[in-house]
Amino acid sequence: MKAAVIVASAALLTAMAATAGEPASFSELDQDQNGAIDQQESQAHEVLAEKFDMADRNDDGKLDRQEFTYAMARIRMEANADQRS
């Protein structure tokens, strides 16, 4: 159940961000396909790069799929809040 929610959330966020012209899926950003997005790879997504340190919850210098999914959800929530203001 939890995995299904994460996958659905990631798919939705990917679709929304793709319209903004930035790569948004984990696979697109994980250029070396090592299962993590490092700070250099995050530069392809401007907002994610800005929030990288916040997103890297375990401070290992990379984002795993869960960290990425939560970061993208937070980025989207902040964008929605800014639009309402």
Phi and psi in degrees as a GROMACS rama.xvg file:
@    title "Ramachandran Plot"
@    xaxis  label "Phi"
@    yaxis  label "Psi"
@TYPE xy
-61.017  -42.1436  LYS-2
-64.3014  -37.899  ALA-3
-64.3669  -38.9003  ALA-4
-65.9864  -42.6876  VAL-5
-63.5506  -44.7941  ILE-6
-63.2224  -44.3499  VAL-7
-63.7602  -41.7461  ALA-8
-63.5808  -44.5363  SER-9
-62.8826  -40.5888  ALA-10
-64.1036  -42.4785  ALA-11
-64.328  -46.0094  LEU-12
-63.9865  -37.1199  LEU-13
-61.8982  -44.878  THR-14
-63.7856  -41.755  ALA-15
-68.0732  -43.2876  MET-16
-73.8231  -29.9459  ALA-17
-60.7929  -31.4998  ALA-18
-71.0071  -19.3731  THR-19
-84.6244  -4.57103  ALA-20
84.9529  6.66843  GLY-21
-107.192  144.995  GLU-22
-62.5399  136.802  PRO-23
-130.324  -15.9849  ALA-24
-83.7271  152.657  SER-25
-55.365  -45.1803  PHE-26
-63.3999  -37.3667  SER-27
-66.7226  -40.2513  GLU-28
-78.9401  -30.4914  LEU-29
-79.5209  75.0835  ASP-30
-62.6003  -34.0305  GLN-31
-91.0982  2.3101  ASP-32
52.7183  41.9088  GLN-33
-97.0303  5.73395  ASN-34
88.1868  10.2232  GLY-35
-150.703  153.984  ALA-36
-107.952  116.28  ILE-37
-89.9119  175.469  ASP-38
-59.9673  -39.4405  GLN-39
-63.732  -44.3208  GLN-40
-64.8617  -32.2724  GLU-41
-66.9441  -18.409  SER-42
-61.9855  -18.9233  GLN-43
-70.5934  -14.287  ALA-44
-124.707  103.659  HIS-45
-52.2938  -48.358  GLU-46
-71.0353  -40.6242  VAL-47
-61.5907  -40.751  LEU-48
-60.6632  -40.8148  ALA-49
-65.6342  -31.756  GLU-50
-102.186  12.4322  LYS-51
-56.0562  -47.7258  PHE-52
-62.2867  -38.0869  ASP-53
-65.721  -39.4632  MET-54
-72.3873  -30.4383  ALA-55
-79.4248  76.0729  ASP-56
-64.702  -27.3892  ARG-57
-101.49  8.24269  ASN-58
53.3601  40.1631  ASP-59
-99.4658  4.98252  ASP-60
83.0478  11.0533  GLY-61
-152.964  159.924  LYS-62
-108.289  125.686  LEU-63
-85.84  179.363  ASP-64
-58.903  -40.3766  ARG-65
-66.8947  -45.3968  GLN-66
-61.1778  -42.0608  GLU-67
-61.7732  -46.4139  PHE-68
-61.3827  -45.8383  THR-69
-64.4077  -40.604  TYR-70
-62.5366  -44.5448  ALA-71
-66.2292  -36.8164  MET-72
-64.5023  -42.2003  ALA-73
-66.5146  -41.5817  ARG-74
-59.4227  -43.882  ILE-75
-66.6424  -42.1211  ARG-76
-62.3812  -41.7664  MET-77
-65.2194  -38.7557  GLU-78
-64.6375  -41.1433  ALA-79
-65.4894  -40.6139  ASN-80
-64.4698  -39.1753  ALA-81
-64.9957  -36.4639  ASP-82
-68.6465  -31.5062  GLN-83
-77.0884  -21.7084  ARG-84
